[in-house]
Amino acid sequence: MTMCFYISLSVSAMDTVIGLYGETVEVPCNNGAPKPKDLFITKWKYVKMKGKGDNGDLLTQLKDQDASVIATNQYKDRVSMAENSSLLIAAASLKDEKIFTCMVVAGADISEYPVKLLIHKAPTRVEITALAAELEIGKPTQLGQCSAPDSNPAANITWFKNKKHLVADGKGIIISSKVKVDEVTGLTTTSSTLQYTAEKGDTDALFTCGTLNALSSPVSFTVTYPTERVSLHVISKGPLMEGDNVTLKCKADGNPLPTSFNFHIQVVKVENSDSYTVTDVTRDSTGEYKCSIVDNAKMEDSKNITINYLDMSLSPSEKVMKSAGESLALNLQTDASGELRVSWTKDNGKLDKMPKFDKLTYSDSGKYEVVVTMGALIKKASFELVVEGIPVIRRLAKQRGEDGQHKVLTCEAEGSPKPTVAWSVNGTSADESPYVNGKISYKLTIVPTVNLTVVCTVSNELGQDTRAINVSTLFEEVRMDKQGSSDDSDTTKLVVGVIVGLLLATVVVGLAYWLYMKKSKQGSWKTGEKEDGSTEESKKLEEKIEEKLEENSQKVEV
């Protein structure tokens, strides 16, 4: 009996794998699909991509066994099989660019999966060499040569200026390239030459070249061009004032820059410098200034310079001592090259206008300052005014303490320098208020045991003033308070009656005085006599009335 076996052979479409030069390359079998369950044998082989002669078997693997290397050439020690049946090739080189086929026998089927292997390598480096010494505006010059050695495939070099792609136009930008292949490694070296016509803006430009994965270090060039423009600058800051030093700077746009200039002040030639300083200028220095390069007088620039000035004088300008009631004349004189703004302050407080001192008071004392400005120019002057005067007591008063156990005397005085106080009696809790505008207040706390007269004396180096006040004993006040507490109603009536009586007495005395004066005046009208006698009698009557009023006030005093 004869047995027949049917074997089915299928070949899949070819895939492409890219490996890196010098690295281990993994070539997948059946694109990495899982192994079939009835797998019998796996085999890897290769053929040359083009032509004939370079082909062979690499390794095989039976089911559940380790792979066996059957290659005897350069692959003997470089190939192995992964767990998923992928082919592993160590230390890949350009010679490994072949078609590798994975053959799988499963059951009665034989399948083949071809894979094209390509080996890529980035250039070892990218650099610009053969640099030009300098670039001249408008002149085509070979800027440099860019090299990208040992790459596969051959590198494509691109030139950049300030990170922007340079495109060859056959005029200002001409790019030529060449490729050289190493006979041993098969790797290529690409060289690209840039011929460039520079512009003025290329002075600080950065040129680079690069491939897909690498970029050279940037390079810059000196760009030379003749002087086309000269500009004159005033270096000194702010408005120029008399006495300042004015520095002039002449700038040119040529490269290399001119080092010598003519400054047309009195035609001063400056070598190896672009600056000149005019010292100690005056208002007469205002005018037109010029500069030019030495080898071309027509290449010049000019500028009008104004020397500003501000003069100010103030009288008085030091410390002034004056007496209260006197006058003080202020005199402010100004002279300037522009519009002025004047402001006054007293003790750092702003004044609305220039002060006037027709009749000085203590409050006028202080430090006065005037500030005169013209733009950024500022001048200041000041004087200190001190108003002096003999101290005068403006008020001497008394009041009973809150606890009823003492009396507080207040002596208010005015004068300058600051008055000091002296009391005719001893007391406690002496106190004084702040000394402001020549005014000060002194307080003294006393406990009078008898009726007494207290004298307050204020003095400074110019003189003194004295004033007295009557102070009753606290015993009398306490006694009256007790009487009031024993019979408040009777006391109230008595006090009211006394006050009414005093008021009536005062009215009667005043009325009598009025009638007397009227009669006296009528008599003088009738006779035409002088009023000397009547006046004398009037004064005596007034004194009697005042004594009566003082006596009444003492009776009602608490």
RAWOHU-V813968 format. One record per pair of residues at least 6 apart in sequence whose ideal C-beta (glycine too) atoms are under 7 Angstrom apart, sorted by the first residue. I is the first residue (numbers start at 0). J is the second residue. D is the distance in whole Angstrom. If there is no record, write none. Layout:
i:I j:J d:D
i:I j:J d:D
This chain:
i:5 j:107 d:6
i:6 j:107 d:6
i:6 j:109 d:6
i:7 j:107 d:6
i:7 j:108 d:5
i:8 j:109 d:5
i:9 j:108 d:7
i:9 j:110 d:5
i:10 j:111 d:5
i:11 j:110 d:7
i:11 j:111 d:7
i:11 j:112 d:5
i:13 j:113 d:5
i:13 j:114 d:7
i:13 j:115 d:6
i:14 j:30 d:6
i:14 j:114 d:5
i:15 j:115 d:5
i:15 j:117 d:7
i:16 j:26 d:6
i:16 j:114 d:6
i:16 j:116 d:5
i:17 j:117 d:5
i:17 j:119 d:6
i:18 j:24 d:3
i:18 j:91 d:5
i:18 j:116 d:6
i:18 j:118 d:5
i:19 j:91 d:7
i:19 j:119 d:6
i:20 j:91 d:6
i:20 j:92 d:7
i:20 j:118 d:5
i:20 j:119 d:7
i:20 j:120 d:3
i:20 j:151 d:7
i:21 j:90 d:6
i:21 j:91 d:7
i:22 j:91 d:6
i:23 j:87 d:6
i:23 j:88 d:7
i:23 j:89 d:5
i:24 j:88 d:5
i:24 j:91 d:5
i:24 j:95 d:7
i:24 j:116 d:7
i:25 j:81 d:7
i:25 j:85 d:5
i:25 j:87 d:6
i:26 j:85 d:6
i:26 j:86 d:4
i:26 j:88 d:7
i:26 j:99 d:5
i:26 j:114 d:5
i:26 j:116 d:6
i:27 j:85 d:5
i:28 j:41 d:7
i:28 j:84 d:4
i:28 j:85 d:6
i:28 j:101 d:4
i:28 j:112 d:6
i:29 j:101 d:7
i:29 j:103 d:7
i:29 j:112 d:5
i:31 j:83 d:6
i:34 j:84 d:6
i:35 j:103 d:7
i:35 j:105 d:4
i:37 j:105 d:5
i:37 j:106 d:4
i:38 j:62 d:5
i:38 j:103 d:7
i:38 j:105 d:5
i:39 j:62 d:6
i:39 j:104 d:5
i:39 j:105 d:6
i:40 j:59 d:6
i:40 j:61 d:5
i:40 j:104 d:5
i:41 j:59 d:7
i:41 j:60 d:5
i:41 j:84 d:5
i:41 j:101 d:7
i:41 j:103 d:6
i:42 j:56 d:7
i:42 j:59 d:4
i:42 j:102 d:4
i:43 j:57 d:4
i:43 j:58 d:6
i:43 j:86 d:5
i:43 j:99 d:6
i:43 j:101 d:6
i:44 j:55 d:7
i:44 j:56 d:5
i:44 j:57 d:6
i:44 j:100 d:5
i:44 j:102 d:7
i:45 j:54 d:6
i:45 j:55 d:6
i:45 j:57 d:6
i:45 j:97 d:5
i:45 j:98 d:7
i:45 j:99 d:5
i:46 j:54 d:4
i:46 j:97 d:7
i:46 j:98 d:5
i:47 j:53 d:4
i:47 j:54 d:6
i:47 j:97 d:6
i:48 j:96 d:7
i:48 j:97 d:6
i:48 j:98 d:6
i:48 j:115 d:7
i:55 j:70 d:6
i:55 j:72 d:7
i:56 j:69 d:5
i:56 j:70 d:7
i:57 j:69 d:7
i:57 j:70 d:5
i:57 j:74 d:6
i:57 j:78 d:5
i:57 j:86 d:7
i:58 j:66 d:5
i:58 j:67 d:6
i:58 j:68 d:5
i:58 j:69 d:6
i:58 j:70 d:7
i:58 j:78 d:6
i:58 j:80 d:6
i:59 j:66 d:7
i:59 j:67 d:6
i:59 j:69 d:6
i:60 j:66 d:4
i:60 j:80 d:6
i:66 j:79 d:7
i:66 j:80 d:4
i:68 j:75 d:6
i:68 j:78 d:6
i:70 j:78 d:6
i:77 j:88 d:6
i:77 j:89 d:5
i:77 j:90 d:6
i:78 j:86 d:7
i:78 j:87 d:7
i:78 j:88 d:6
i:79 j:87 d:5
i:80 j:86 d:6
i:80 j:87 d:7
i:81 j:87 d:6
i:84 j:101 d:7
i:86 j:99 d:6
i:88 j:95 d:6
i:91 j:118 d:5
i:92 j:118 d:7
i:93 j:118 d:5
i:93 j:151 d:6
i:93 j:184 d:7
i:93 j:185 d:4
i:95 j:116 d:6
i:95 j:118 d:6
i:96 j:116 d:6
i:96 j:117 d:6
i:96 j:118 d:5
i:97 j:116 d:6
i:98 j:113 d:5
i:98 j:115 d:5
i:99 j:114 d:5
i:99 j:116 d:6
i:100 j:111 d:5
i:100 j:112 d:7
i:100 j:113 d:5
i:101 j:112 d:5
i:102 j:109 d:7
i:102 j:111 d:5
i:103 j:110 d:5
i:118 j:151 d:6
i:119 j:151 d:6
i:120 j:149 d:7
i:120 j:150 d:6
i:120 j:151 d:5
i:120 j:186 d:6
i:121 j:150 d:6
i:121 j:212 d:5
i:121 j:213 d:6
i:122 j:147 d:4
i:122 j:148 d:6
i:122 j:149 d:6
i:122 j:150 d:4
i:122 j:154 d:5
i:122 j:210 d:6
i:122 j:213 d:6
i:123 j:148 d:5
i:123 j:149 d:5
i:124 j:148 d:7
i:125 j:145 d:7
i:125 j:147 d:5
i:125 j:208 d:6
i:125 j:209 d:6
i:125 j:210 d:6
i:125 j:213 d:4
i:125 j:214 d:6
i:125 j:215 d:5
i:126 j:146 d:6
i:126 j:215 d:5
i:127 j:143 d:4
i:127 j:144 d:7
i:127 j:145 d:5
i:127 j:208 d:6
i:127 j:215 d:5
i:127 j:218 d:5
i:128 j:143 d:6
i:128 j:144 d:5
i:128 j:146 d:6
i:129 j:143 d:5
i:129 j:144 d:5
i:130 j:143 d:5
i:130 j:218 d:6
i:131 j:140 d:5
i:131 j:141 d:6
i:131 j:142 d:5
i:131 j:143 d:7
i:131 j:220 d:6
i:133 j:220 d:6
i:133 j:221 d:4
i:133 j:223 d:6
i:134 j:140 d:5
i:134 j:197 d:4
i:134 j:201 d:6
i:134 j:220 d:5
i:134 j:222 d:5
i:135 j:197 d:7
i:135 j:223 d:5
i:136 j:197 d:5
i:136 j:198 d:6
i:136 j:199 d:6
i:136 j:222 d:6
i:136 j:224 d:4
i:137 j:196 d:7
i:138 j:196 d:7
i:139 j:194 d:6
i:139 j:196 d:5
i:140 j:194 d:7
i:140 j:195 d:6
i:141 j:192 d:6
i:141 j:194 d:5
i:142 j:193 d:5
i:142 j:194 d:7
i:142 j:195 d:4
i:142 j:206 d:6
i:143 j:193 d:6
i:143 j:218 d:7
i:144 j:190 d:6
i:144 j:192 d:5
i:145 j:156 d:5
i:145 j:158 d:7
i:145 j:191 d:5
i:145 j:208 d:4
i:145 j:215 d:6
i:146 j:188 d:7
i:146 j:190 d:5
i:147 j:154 d:4
i:147 j:156 d:6
i:147 j:188 d:7
i:147 j:189 d:5
i:147 j:210 d:5
i:148 j:188 d:4
i:149 j:186 d:4
i:149 j:188 d:7
i:150 j:186 d:6
i:150 j:187 d:6
i:150 j:189 d:7
i:151 j:186 d:5
i:151 j:187 d:6
i:153 j:178 d:5
i:153 j:187 d:4
i:153 j:189 d:5
i:154 j:189 d:4
i:154 j:210 d:4
i:155 j:210 d:6
i:156 j:176 d:6
i:156 j:189 d:6
i:156 j:191 d:4
i:156 j:208 d:6
i:156 j:210 d:6
i:157 j:164 d:6
i:157 j:208 d:7
i:157 j:209 d:6
i:158 j:165 d:4
i:158 j:174 d:6
i:158 j:193 d:5
i:158 j:208 d:5
i:159 j:165 d:6
i:159 j:206 d:7
i:159 j:207 d:5
i:159 j:208 d:7
i:159 j:209 d:7
i:160 j:204 d:5
i:160 j:206 d:6
i:161 j:204 d:6
i:161 j:205 d:6
i:165 j:172 d:5
i:166 j:172 d:7
i:167 j:173 d:6
i:167 j:174 d:4
i:171 j:195 d:7
i:171 j:196 d:4
i:172 j:195 d:6
i:173 j:194 d:4
i:174 j:191 d:6
i:174 j:193 d:6
i:175 j:192 d:5
i:176 j:189 d:6
i:176 j:190 d:7
i:176 j:191 d:4
i:177 j:190 d:5
i:178 j:187 d:5
i:178 j:189 d:5
i:179 j:187 d:7
i:179 j:188 d:5
i:180 j:187 d:5
i:191 j:208 d:7
i:197 j:222 d:5
i:199 j:224 d:6
i:201 j:222 d:5
i:202 j:222 d:5
i:202 j:254 d:7
i:203 j:219 d:7
i:204 j:219 d:6
i:205 j:217 d:4
i:205 j:219 d:6
i:206 j:217 d:7
i:206 j:218 d:5
i:207 j:214 d:6
i:207 j:215 d:5
i:207 j:217 d:5
i:208 j:215 d:5
i:209 j:215 d:6
i:222 j:254 d:6
i:223 j:254 d:5
i:223 j:255 d:7
i:224 j:253 d:6
i:224 j:254 d:6
i:225 j:253 d:5
i:226 j:251 d:5
i:226 j:252 d:6
i:226 j:253 d:3
i:226 j:257 d:6
i:226 j:292 d:6
i:226 j:298 d:6
i:227 j:252 d:6
i:228 j:252 d:5
i:229 j:249 d:6
i:229 j:251 d:5
i:229 j:290 d:7
i:229 j:291 d:6
i:229 j:292 d:6
i:229 j:298 d:5
i:229 j:299 d:6
i:229 j:300 d:5
i:230 j:250 d:5
i:230 j:300 d:5
i:231 j:247 d:6
i:231 j:249 d:6
i:231 j:288 d:7
i:231 j:289 d:7
i:231 j:290 d:5
i:231 j:300 d:4
i:231 j:301 d:6
i:231 j:302 d:5
i:232 j:248 d:5
i:232 j:250 d:6
i:233 j:245 d:7
i:233 j:247 d:6
i:233 j:302 d:7
i:233 j:304 d:6
i:234 j:246 d:4
i:234 j:248 d:5
i:235 j:243 d:6
i:235 j:245 d:5
i:235 j:246 d:6
i:237 j:375 d:5
i:238 j:307 d:5
i:238 j:374 d:6
i:238 j:375 d:5
i:238 j:376 d:6
i:239 j:245 d:6
i:239 j:280 d:7
i:239 j:304 d:7
i:239 j:305 d:7
i:239 j:306 d:5
i:239 j:307 d:6
i:240 j:307 d:6
i:240 j:308 d:6
i:240 j:376 d:6
i:241 j:280 d:7
i:241 j:281 d:5
i:241 j:282 d:6
i:241 j:306 d:6
i:241 j:308 d:5
i:242 j:279 d:6
i:243 j:280 d:6
i:244 j:276 d:5
i:244 j:277 d:7
i:244 j:278 d:5
i:244 j:279 d:7
i:245 j:276 d:7
i:245 j:277 d:5
i:245 j:280 d:5
i:245 j:304 d:7
i:246 j:274 d:6
i:246 j:276 d:5
i:247 j:262 d:6
i:247 j:274 d:7
i:247 j:275 d:5
i:247 j:277 d:7
i:247 j:288 d:6
i:247 j:290 d:7
i:248 j:273 d:6
i:248 j:274 d:5
i:249 j:260 d:4
i:249 j:262 d:7
i:249 j:273 d:5
i:249 j:290 d:4
i:250 j:273 d:7
i:251 j:257 d:5
i:251 j:292 d:6
i:257 j:292 d:5
i:258 j:271 d:5
i:259 j:269 d:7
i:259 j:270 d:5
i:259 j:271 d:7
i:259 j:293 d:4
i:260 j:269 d:5
i:260 j:273 d:6
i:260 j:290 d:5
i:260 j:291 d:7
i:260 j:292 d:6
i:260 j:293 d:7
i:261 j:268 d:5
i:261 j:290 d:7
i:261 j:291 d:5
i:261 j:293 d:6
i:262 j:269 d:6
i:262 j:275 d:5
i:262 j:290 d:5
i:263 j:288 d:7
i:263 j:289 d:4
i:263 j:290 d:7
i:264 j:277 d:6
i:264 j:288 d:6
i:267 j:275 d:6
i:268 j:293 d:7
i:269 j:275 d:5
i:277 j:284 d:7
i:280 j:306 d:5
i:281 j:306 d:7
i:282 j:306 d:5
i:282 j:308 d:5
i:282 j:336 d:7
i:284 j:306 d:5
i:285 j:304 d:7
i:285 j:305 d:5
i:285 j:306 d:5
i:286 j:304 d:7
i:287 j:301 d:6
i:287 j:303 d:5
i:288 j:301 d:7
i:288 j:302 d:6
i:288 j:304 d:6
i:289 j:299 d:6
i:289 j:300 d:7
i:289 j:301 d:4
i:290 j:299 d:6
i:290 j:300 d:6
i:291 j:298 d:6
i:291 j:299 d:4
i:292 j:298 d:5
i:307 j:336 d:5
i:307 j:337 d:7
i:307 j:373 d:7
i:307 j:376 d:6
i:308 j:335 d:7
i:308 j:336 d:5
i:309 j:335 d:4
i:309 j:371 d:7
i:309 j:373 d:5
i:309 j:376 d:5
i:309 j:378 d:6
i:310 j:333 d:7
i:310 j:334 d:4
i:310 j:335 d:7
i:311 j:333 d:5
i:311 j:371 d:5
i:311 j:378 d:5
i:311 j:380 d:6
i:312 j:332 d:5
i:313 j:331 d:5
i:313 j:369 d:6
i:313 j:380 d:4
i:313 j:382 d:7
i:314 j:330 d:4
i:315 j:382 d:5
i:316 j:380 d:6
i:316 j:382 d:5
i:317 j:382 d:6
i:318 j:383 d:4
i:318 j:385 d:7
i:319 j:327 d:7
i:319 j:382 d:6
i:319 j:383 d:7
i:319 j:384 d:5
i:319 j:385 d:7
i:320 j:385 d:5
i:320 j:387 d:6
i:321 j:327 d:6
i:321 j:359 d:5
i:321 j:384 d:7
i:321 j:386 d:5
i:322 j:387 d:6
i:322 j:388 d:6
i:323 j:359 d:6
i:323 j:360 d:6
i:323 j:361 d:6
i:323 j:386 d:5
i:323 j:388 d:4
i:324 j:358 d:6
i:324 j:359 d:6
i:325 j:359 d:5
i:326 j:356 d:6
i:326 j:357 d:5
i:326 j:358 d:6
i:326 j:359 d:7
i:327 j:356 d:4
i:327 j:359 d:6
i:327 j:384 d:7
i:329 j:353 d:7
i:329 j:354 d:7
i:331 j:353 d:7
i:331 j:369 d:6
i:333 j:339 d:6
i:333 j:371 d:6
i:335 j:373 d:5
i:337 j:373 d:5
i:337 j:374 d:6
i:338 j:373 d:7
i:339 j:371 d:6
i:339 j:373 d:5
i:340 j:372 d:5
i:341 j:369 d:7
i:341 j:371 d:5
i:342 j:370 d:5
i:343 j:350 d:4
i:343 j:352 d:7
i:343 j:353 d:6
i:343 j:354 d:7
i:343 j:367 d:7
i:343 j:369 d:5
i:344 j:350 d:6
i:344 j:368 d:5
i:345 j:365 d:5
i:345 j:367 d:5
i:346 j:365 d:5
i:346 j:366 d:6
i:354 j:367 d:7
i:356 j:363 d:6
i:359 j:386 d:5
i:360 j:386 d:7
i:361 j:386 d:5
i:361 j:388 d:7
i:361 j:413 d:7
i:361 j:415 d:5
i:361 j:436 d:5
i:361 j:437 d:2
i:362 j:436 d:4
i:362 j:437 d:7
i:363 j:384 d:6
i:363 j:386 d:5
i:364 j:384 d:6
i:364 j:385 d:6
i:364 j:386 d:5
i:364 j:415 d:7
i:365 j:384 d:6
i:366 j:381 d:6
i:366 j:383 d:5
i:367 j:381 d:6
i:367 j:382 d:6
i:367 j:384 d:6
i:368 j:379 d:6
i:368 j:381 d:4
i:369 j:380 d:5
i:370 j:377 d:7
i:370 j:379 d:5
i:371 j:378 d:5
i:386 j:415 d:6
i:387 j:415 d:5
i:387 j:416 d:7
i:387 j:461 d:6
i:388 j:414 d:5
i:388 j:415 d:6
i:388 j:461 d:7
i:389 j:414 d:6
i:389 j:461 d:5
i:389 j:462 d:4
i:390 j:412 d:5
i:390 j:413 d:7
i:390 j:414 d:3
i:390 j:418 d:4
i:390 j:457 d:4
i:390 j:458 d:6
i:390 j:459 d:6
i:390 j:463 d:7
i:390 j:464 d:5
i:391 j:412 d:7
i:391 j:413 d:5
i:391 j:414 d:6
i:391 j:464 d:5
i:392 j:410 d:6
i:392 j:411 d:7
i:392 j:412 d:5
i:392 j:455 d:6
i:392 j:457 d:6
i:392 j:464 d:5
i:392 j:466 d:4
i:393 j:411 d:5
i:393 j:412 d:7
i:393 j:413 d:6
i:394 j:411 d:4
i:395 j:410 d:5
i:395 j:455 d:6
i:395 j:466 d:5
i:395 j:468 d:5
i:396 j:409 d:5
i:397 j:406 d:6
i:397 j:408 d:5
i:397 j:468 d:6
i:397 j:470 d:6
i:398 j:406 d:7
i:398 j:407 d:5
i:399 j:406 d:6
i:400 j:406 d:6
i:400 j:407 d:6
i:400 j:444 d:7
i:404 j:446 d:7
i:405 j:444 d:5
i:405 j:445 d:6
i:405 j:446 d:5
i:406 j:445 d:6
i:406 j:447 d:6
i:406 j:470 d:6
i:407 j:442 d:6
i:407 j:444 d:5
i:408 j:442 d:7
i:408 j:443 d:5
i:408 j:445 d:7
i:408 j:453 d:6
i:408 j:468 d:7
i:409 j:440 d:6
i:409 j:442 d:5
i:410 j:420 d:6
i:410 j:441 d:5
i:410 j:455 d:4
i:410 j:457 d:7
i:411 j:440 d:5
i:412 j:418 d:5
i:412 j:439 d:6
i:412 j:457 d:4
i:413 j:437 d:5
i:413 j:438 d:5
i:414 j:437 d:6
i:414 j:457 d:7
i:414 j:459 d:6
i:415 j:437 d:5
i:416 j:459 d:5
i:416 j:460 d:6
i:417 j:434 d:5
i:417 j:439 d:7
i:417 j:459 d:7
i:418 j:439 d:6
i:418 j:457 d:4
i:418 j:458 d:6
i:418 j:459 d:5
i:419 j:457 d:7
i:419 j:458 d:6
i:419 j:459 d:7
i:420 j:441 d:4
i:420 j:455 d:7
i:420 j:457 d:5
i:421 j:456 d:4
i:422 j:443 d:5
i:422 j:453 d:7
i:422 j:455 d:6
i:423 j:453 d:6
i:423 j:454 d:4
i:424 j:445 d:6
i:424 j:451 d:7
i:424 j:453 d:5
i:426 j:443 d:4
i:426 j:444 d:5
i:426 j:445 d:4
i:427 j:444 d:5
i:428 j:444 d:4
i:429 j:443 d:6
i:430 j:442 d:4
i:431 j:439 d:6
i:431 j:440 d:7
i:431 j:441 d:5
i:432 j:439 d:6
i:432 j:440 d:4
i:446 j:473 d:7
i:447 j:470 d:5
i:447 j:471 d:7
i:447 j:472 d:5
i:447 j:473 d:6
i:448 j:472 d:6
i:448 j:474 d:7
i:449 j:472 d:5
i:450 j:471 d:5
i:450 j:472 d:5
i:451 j:470 d:6
i:452 j:467 d:5
i:452 j:469 d:5
i:453 j:467 d:7
i:453 j:468 d:6
i:453 j:470 d:5
i:454 j:465 d:6
i:454 j:467 d:5
i:455 j:466 d:6
i:456 j:463 d:6
i:456 j:465 d:5
i:457 j:463 d:6
i:457 j:464 d:6
i:471 j:556 d:6
i:476 j:557 d:6
i:482 j:490 d:6
i:483 j:490 d:4
i:497 j:554 d:7
i:497 j:555 d:7
i:498 j:555 d:6
i:501 j:551 d:4
i:501 j:555 d:7
i:505 j:548 d:7
i:508 j:544 d:5
i:508 j:547 d:6
i:512 j:540 d:5
i:512 j:544 d:6
i:515 j:540 d:7
i:516 j:537 d:6
i:519 j:533 d:4
i:523 j:530 d:5
i:523 j:533 d:7
